[in-house]
Amino acid sequence: MADRRTANGLTRFDPDQGLLALSGREPDATVADRRRVNTPPAQSPIGYPPDAILTQEQVAAWLGISTRTLRKLPIRRWTSSRRLVRYVARHVLQYLEEQAT
């Protein structure tokens, strides 16, 4: 094995471990293990009564999409101004049923 210098000091380079040995990380810490730590906890599903009046942020969170994508969908909405957009939950459910069949 050859000695290599790194920013942390002198370490041994093992070609079987590759660059992982030089990075100072534990050899058993895989990328999948690190990703699993940062995953958000499972959220409970959002439910609204059919007559609820919703903002576009609420509908986007409900559908799991961005507000920009929501504006492109053909869902009935009430638009008073560019910023003031409201949806009726019944119309959102109707759109979802049409897409599912």
C-alpha positions in Angstrom: 0.0 0.0 0.0 1.2 3.5 -0.8 1.0 6.5 1.5 -1.1 9.4 0.2 -1.4 12.9 1.7 -4.8 14.4 2.1 -6.1 17.6 3.7 -6.6 15.8 7.0 -3.1 14.4 7.2 -1.4 11.2 6.3 -3.6 8.2 5.5 -3.1 4.8 3.9 -4.6 4.4 0.4 -6.2 1.0 -0.1 -7.2 0.5 -3.8 -9.9 -2.0 -2.8 -11.7 0.8 -0.9 -11.2 3.4 -3.6 -11.8 7.0 -2.8 -13.9 6.2 0.2 -10.8 5.5 2.2 -9.5 9.0 1.4 -12.7 10.8 2.2 -12.6 9.9 5.9 -16.0 8.3 5.8 -16.7 5.0 7.4 -16.5 2.2 4.8 -19.8 0.7 5.8 -21.8 4.0 5.4 -23.3 3.6 2.0 -25.1 6.3 0.0 -28.4 4.6 0.5 -28.0 4.7 4.3 -27.3 8.4 4.2 -30.3 9.1 2.0 -32.6 7.2 4.4 -31.7 9.4 7.3 -33.0 12.6 5.5 -36.3 11.2 4.2 -39.3 13.1 5.6 -41.7 11.2 7.8 -44.8 9.8 6.2 -47.6 12.3 6.2 -51.2 11.4 6.7 -53.4 12.0 3.7 -55.1 15.3 3.3 -58.9 15.3 3.2 -61.4 18.1 2.7 -65.2 18.2 2.7 -66.6 18.6 -0.8 -67.9 22.1 -0.2 -64.6 23.4 1.2 -63.2 26.5 -0.6 -59.4 26.1 -1.0 -56.5 28.2 -1.9 -54.2 27.1 -4.8 -51.5 26.3 -2.2 -53.9 23.9 -0.4 -54.9 22.2 -3.6 -51.3 21.9 -4.8 -50.3 20.3 -1.5 -53.4 18.0 -1.6 -52.4 16.8 -5.1 -48.7 16.8 -4.4 -47.8 19.2 -7.3 -46.6 22.7 -7.5 -48.9 25.7 -7.9 -47.5 26.4 -11.3 -48.5 22.9 -12.5 -51.9 23.3 -10.8 -52.6 26.5 -12.8 -52.1 24.5 -16.0 -54.7 21.8 -15.1 -58.3 22.3 -16.4 -59.9 22.4 -12.9 -62.7 24.8 -12.4 -61.6 27.8 -10.3 -62.7 31.2 -9.2 -60.1 33.9 -10.1 -60.6 37.3 -8.6 -57.1 38.4 -9.4 -53.8 36.8 -10.4 -53.0 36.1 -6.7 -56.5 35.4 -5.5 -57.5 32.0 -6.9 -59.9 29.7 -5.1 -61.0 26.1 -5.8 -64.0 24.2 -4.5 -62.9 20.7 -3.3 -65.9 19.2 -5.2 -64.4 20.4 -8.5 -61.0 19.0 -7.7 -62.5 15.6 -6.8 -64.5 15.7 -10.1 -61.3 16.4 -12.1 -59.5 13.5 -10.4 -62.4 11.1 -11.1 -62.4 12.1 -14.8 -58.7 11.5 -15.0 -58.9 8.1 -13.3 -61.4 6.6 -15.7 
